[in-house]
Amino acid sequence: MLMITDKSCLYCIIWEKQIGTVYPKTEIAKKYPLLRIEKNYVNDFKKYNFKKTSLTPTFIFIRNNQEIGRIQGYTNPEMFWWQVDEIIDD
């Protein structure tokens, strides 16, 4: 999972506190490891085929270098995990 982030983004900071330390310990993280990308450096990751975004945080799920889903913004843990399940449910 790519996380487009910005160190001045309040919602990114909240996500980091509520989910950021938990996510790497989940089964989901084994299949979709977290890679944080500062929004100013998105162009450095062209190998992943995804549409640009200026909204932070944006979470982009990649499979075989193709985007399979994204979450734009962050509200709370319950909504985040529900959206993740919707994207990765095969």
Stockholm file with secondary structure:
# STOCKHOLM 1.0

chainA/1-90         MLMITDKSCLYCIIWEKQIGTVYPKTEIAKKYPLLRIEKNYVNDFKKYNFKKTSLTPTFIFIRNNQEIGRIQGYTNPEMFWWQVDEIIDD
#=GR chainA/1-90 SS CEEEECTTCHHHHHHIIIIITTGGGSHHHHHSCCEEEEGGGGGGGTTSBCCCCCSSSEEEEEETTEEEEEEESCCCHHHHHHHHHHHHCC
#=GC SS_cons        CEEEECTTCHHHHHHIIIIITTGGGSHHHHHSCCEEEEGGGGGGGTTSBCCCCCSSSEEEEEETTEEEEEEESCCCHHHHHHHHHHHHCC
//
